[in-house]
Amino acid sequence: MLERRRRIARLVEIGQRLGYGAFGLAIAGFFVGLAIGFGRVSGAIVALIVVGSIVLAPAIVFGYAVKAAERQDREDGRRTLADEDRPT
């Protein structure tokens, strides 16, 4: 169970980095559009916002799910990912 949760947590981390990165690039593209005109970059901005939304939304939901499962395991006295990462 913990191994599966660890894999999901890793995918959540990757998804959040990609999603927030896409939004960051879209913001940068917006400022480039201000400087050179939006005709050249508007398609890229829209695509980055769409990709960021598609990737980030499930990553946030699964991230909360992993945190809730960890909290529940801690409350029930079961091992958690944090316990697994500690040296014994």
C-alpha positions in Angstrom: 0.0 0.0 0.0 2.8 2.4 0.9 4.6 1.7 -2.3 1.5 2.5 -4.4 1.0 5.7 -2.4 4.7 6.6 -2.9 4.3 6.2 -6.7 1.1 8.3 -6.7 2.9 11.0 -4.6 5.8 11.0 -7.1 3.4 11.4 -10.0 1.6 14.2 -8.1 4.9 16.0 -7.7 5.7 15.7 -11.4 2.2 16.8 -12.4 2.4 19.9 -10.1 5.8 20.9 -11.5 4.6 20.5 -15.1 1.3 22.2 -14.5 2.7 25.2 -12.6 5.6 25.3 -15.1 3.1 25.5 -18.0 1.3 28.4 -16.2 4.6 30.1 -15.6 5.5 29.8 -19.3 2.0 31.2 -20.2 2.6 34.2 -18.0 6.0 34.7 -19.6 4.4 34.4 -23.0 1.9 37.0 -22.1 4.6 39.5 -21.4 6.4 38.5 -24.6 3.0 39.2 -26.3 2.8 42.6 -24.8 6.3 43.4 -26.2 6.0 41.9 -29.7 2.3 41.5 -30.3 -0.1 38.8 -29.3 -0.6 37.5 -32.9 2.6 35.5 -32.7 2.2 34.0 -29.2 -1.5 33.9 -28.4 -1.8 30.2 -29.6 1.1 29.2 -27.4 -0.3 31.0 -24.4 -3.7 29.3 -24.8 -2.1 25.9 -25.3 0.0 26.3 -22.2 -3.0 27.3 -20.1 -5.0 24.3 -21.3 -2.2 21.9 -20.8 -1.4 23.4 -17.4 -5.1 23.0 -16.4 -5.4 19.4 -17.6 -2.2 18.3 -15.8 -2.5 20.4 -12.6 -6.1 19.7 -11.7 -5.8 16.0 -11.1 -2.4 16.4 -9.5 -3.9 18.8 -6.9 -6.8 16.4 -6.2 -4.5 13.3 -5.9 -2.1 15.4 -3.8 -4.9 16.1 -1.3 -5.8 12.4 -1.4 -2.3 11.3 -0.5 -2.1 13.8 2.4 -5.5 12.7 3.7 -4.4 9.0 3.6 -1.2 9.8 5.3 -3.0 11.7 8.0 -5.5 8.9 8.5 -2.7 6.3 8.8 -0.9 8.5 11.4 -4.1 8.8 13.4 -4.7 5.0 13.2 -1.2 4.2 14.3 -0.2 2.7 11.0 3.1 3.3 9.1 3.2 6.2 6.7 5.5 7.3 4.0 7.3 9.6 6.4 8.0 6.5 8.6 9.4 4.6 5.6 11.8 7.5 4.8 13.2 7.7 8.3 16.4 5.6 8.9 15.8 2.8 11.4 
